[in-house]
Amino acid sequence: MRALHRVLDYLGQHATLFLAGGAFLGLLVPQLATLARPLLILGLVVPLIIALVRLDWGVIAAYAQRPVLVAAIVVWMLVISPALMWLALKLFSLPPSLLQALVLMTAAAPIISCAALSLIMGLDAALAVVVVVAATALMPFSLPLVALALLGLKIDIDLATFMLRLTLIVGGAFAAALAVRKFVPREKLAANARVLDGASVAILLIFILAIMDGVTAVALARPGYVALVTLAAFIANIALQALGALVALKLGLRQALTVGFMTGNCNMGLVMVALADKADFDVIVFFAMAQLPMYMLPALLRPVYRRLLARPLAQE
């Protein structure tokens, strides 16, 4: 038990490096990605539960009581940022499938693991939880409208099925976190914060491996296109993070960086579910390769966040 405690503590201490390594591991050892595939949903839900267990729910409630602020951030992510992306891409001569993929990515809600990653990186995880839940709930309504308006693409989403899955994922995570908080003293949770971070990282590693299933074969078959979409994914992620942070700067630096982080890291898995068999194969390739910046950039940006948040400007 002590050995496991030490391993989890080490994972929590070096979280972003292990997450970045997980993305590469999924590419280099595709057999591991195939084995992890059945655990994809587990890797999605458990980190959210751990983040909710660790967070101060009073802070979450405080953000929930600021609906105008939350609504403004959600509109920025689901409507304004994809429109800006579409306008920006008009300046470049890109393959139609790549343009479509970039706009659809930007129109997606933030990844559910934003809460766990925000907590690990010292960002405002409470804000991330509220925005992720609200944006994910509204995405079935906003995505078809944005896709049709900007791309002329019709997306038929089974709202009942989508909302049921969403309720089970998010509602189940809150219920599980509530049960843990009820039976485990807060002092014990606080004392084991890094161990909980380590457990979150371990489960996120499984998710990263699972999401990379099949990517290696595509990379070997079409290296040129895969290199192009990977570069585009990195540029788009960084640009959206910078733009989102700049737009939200009046909220305070910590909150602005959190908004930027959520803007750049979009839940393309939900877009894939919505598209089903209507998705162009090249769009799916982009969605797969875009997982790399989502889990590699935190390792690169964490020192930057620390320096920025240590400055007086970051103090509220």
Buried (B, 14 or more C-beta within 10 A) or exposed (E): EEEEEEBBBBBBEBBBBBBBBBBBBBBEBBEBBBBBBEBBEBBBBBBBBBBBBBBEBEBBEEBBEEEEBBEBBBBBBBBBBBBBBBEBBEEEEBBEBBBBBBBBBBBBBBBBBBBBBBBBBBBBBBBBBBBBBBBBBBBBEBBBEBBEEBBEBEBEBEEEEBEEBBEEBBEEBBEBBBEBBEEEEEEEBEEBEBBBBBBBBBBBBBBBBBBBBBBBEBBEEBEEBBEBBBEBBBEBBBBBBEBBBEBBBEBBBBBBBBBBBBBBBBBBBBBBBBBEEEBBEBBBBBBBBBBBBBBBBBBEBBEEBEEBBEEEEBEE
